[in-house]
């Protein structure tokens, strides 16, 4: 009986979220749409190395160009969505992806390099768009499980896409696979155009539109949040590469896929539990803990199974940490700037990914994978501590401009106080009723 009640309480937040009109379709389309987008980078690398016969350095430059383009284009796409709506941006980006992937398999290296940069700038904004629409569809007091569900969907996409990309290139070659990826990306864009999810809630749409000055929401603490977001993907990317190097160096290369898949499974479990909690946890605290728990991984000896066990503490914090940054961002930013803010969040994620791999690679080459775990965790922890003073700045918590409508849920100002309470340990002055809080 007790176990039955516990299970019901655990899944209830997700049942409520998926019962909101439009959320289930958005989550499903977002899950499927991310797979070809994630696979694209892997397939470009394999195409340059296997089909063009070039080195990994040249392949890395193509990946860097695409990543740089995404970092530039993500906030631009978000700002255009704020100003002109969703469909015009999706039509332009979908057309751009159709053009790039229809010619990419036949391009020479230098043209492919330039094309990857432009295609990155005009990339389909799947990740930031889904999160922006979640914030619009779901009431503020239920967004945490919504963003946790989204983080779990991202983990599933990252578990499926790389394996599917490698299998397709192995079976059919890189050129046919590139055409298939193009069809998948364009199909994702068309599905989002047809779905046309709202980017603002009904109350926000009913309020008079007004330009939102950046000075109203771009504050020091927002930069601290973006820095923490980059720290998370920095640690995750560096850990991923270090895991591969550790298993390869110990002659256990055949277990790499299993270890990484189980590591993603830990993140899924952590995200599920975090979304079912009744209180938020500060992303700064979660990022610091995940970084600190990464440091001792280099001390693990023996077989791959010991590494699987050692990954549990840091692994279960991956999805909760990322979803907490998105939840906090949605609370701090007014609806009129939500698209640009989510785009900046996507850029922060990209910056962390771009920095993590070369950092880990340099440590692995110079000192070995064990020291890479320690250096990665220490760097993440130090960056989290450096962000703490900016996080606590009182001037960063002023109330963003929201529609002047009656509110039955915590406002962005209240969300800021709740986020503060999670890290300082002090009770919030605006804690809602237990029955309705998230």
C-alpha positions, 0 to 999 in steps of 0.5 A: 500500500505504501509503495503504491502511494509513493509511486503515485506521488512520484508520477503525478507531476508528470501526469499533470504536465502531459495532460496540459493541451499541446504539451504531449505533442510538443514533447514528442515532436521535440524528441524526434526532431532533435535526433537528426540535428544531433546526428548531423555533427557526427555524420559530417565528421565521418564524411570528412574522415571516411569519404573525403579521406582527410584527417580528424583536424580538418573534420574538427574544423568543420565541427567548430564552424558548425558550432560557432554558427549555432552559437551566433544563430541561436540568440538571433533566432530567438530574438526574431521569434520574439519580434515576428513569431515562430513560423517565419523563423522556422520557414527560413531556417528549414529552407536553409537546412534543405538547401545545405543538406541537398548539396553538402554531400557533393561539396569540396572541403573548403566549401563544406567548411563555409557551408557548415558555418552558414548552416549553423547560423541558420540552424533549426532552433529545436532545443531553445524553441521547445524550451521556450514553448514549454515555458509558454504552455506550462504554468510557472508553478509546474515548469520544473517537472516540465523542463525535467521531462524535456531534459530526459527527452534530450538524454534519450535523443543523445542516446539514440542519435550517435548510434544511429548515425554510425550504423547508417554511415557503416551500412550505407556510406556517408553521402546517402546518410547525409541526404537522409539527415537532411530529410530528417532535419527538414521533416522536423522543421515542417512538423514544428511549422505544422504544430506551431506551438505557442511561444507565449501563454494566453495571458501574455498574448492578451496583454499589450505588446511592448518592447522589452529593453535588454537592461531590464533582464540582462543583469550580472546574475543572468551572466552568472547563470549562463556561465553555470550553464556552460560549466555543466556542458564543459564538465559533461563533454570533458567527462565523455571524452575522458571516459573514452580515453580511460576505457581505451587505455585500459584495453576495455574499448568494447565497453565504451558504448555500454558505459556511456549509455548507462551514464545517460541512464543515471541522468534520466533517473536523476531528471525523473526524481528531480522533476517529482520533487516539491522544491527547486534546487539552485543550479549553482549548487547542482553544478558545484556538486556535479563538478566536485563529484567528478574529481575522484573518478580518476581514482577508480581502478579495476574493471569497467564495472567499477567506473559504472558505480563511480559515475552514479553520484555525478551522473544522476545530477546531469539532467537535474542541473541542466533543467534547473538552469532552464527553469531559473532562466524562464523565471528571471526573463520577461515573456517578451524576451524569452526567445532571445534568452533561451537562445543565449542559453543554447549558446552557453551550452554550445560554448561549454561543449566547444571548450570541454573537448580540447581541455580534456584532450590536452590533459589526457595527452599530457598527464593521462585520463585520471588527471583529466577527471580531476582537472575537469571537476576542479575547473567546474567547481572553481568556475561555480565558486567564481559565479557565486558573488554575481549570483547573489547581487541584489540588483539582479533580482528586480522584477521583469516586466510581465503582462499586467494580468491577475496571477494565480501562480508565482511570478518571476520575482517570486521564482527568484526568491525561491531560487535564492532560498534553495542556495542560501538555506533561508525560507522564501517570503513567498512560498506558495501552498504545498498543494500547488507548488511545482 
